[in-house]
């Protein structure tokens, strides 16, 4: 059973992931000059997409269906983006940085929830990656833009780092709160470095053909 402090940390990571992913979905719709309804839809599917897939895979009730406030928060974020001046949301790479926060926080939360449902550590790590990456992937597919996971830029690796470090620190007995914060921070730093310096993984080039 999580203590009150540990439970609070995990809950905050959950809300942070949902909120910033919803923000990134709404920003994508606004950048594409879509309607308010589309912005709300993008915010919702981006905010809850990864967690929905995770819950279906681990046999848990789909979280946002059980908690009506989550959908309301996603829609409220979309309305806020829609109703405020566009210049507020055009600062640098805001969409990418919001996505980075959601990726790291949600990856850790997804792993924690999978563990709580009795999933072994390695599949739980995969659940964290799915939780962190699927929402943004759905957003990109709906928007008709190349998905980040199809580019060599570091993305899935950052989610895996967040989830993996969380599991390692738990195994070392450092406690849920420390492990969660450290894992999320490490994932965010790696993804942030990829955004800042365009870091990527090497792509497959295939064996050289013999002459």
Secondary structure, DSSP 8 states (H G I E B T S, - for coil): ---HHHHHHHHHHHHHHHHHHHHHHHHHHHHTT--HHHHHHHHHHHHHHHHHHHHHHHT---HHHH-HHHHHHHHHHHHHHHHS-GGGG-STTHHHHHHHHHHHHHHHHHHHHHHHTT--HHHHHHHHHHHHHHHHHHHHHHHTS--GGGSSBSSHHHHHHHHHHHHHHHHTT--HHHHHHHHHHHHHHHHHHHHHHT-B-----------
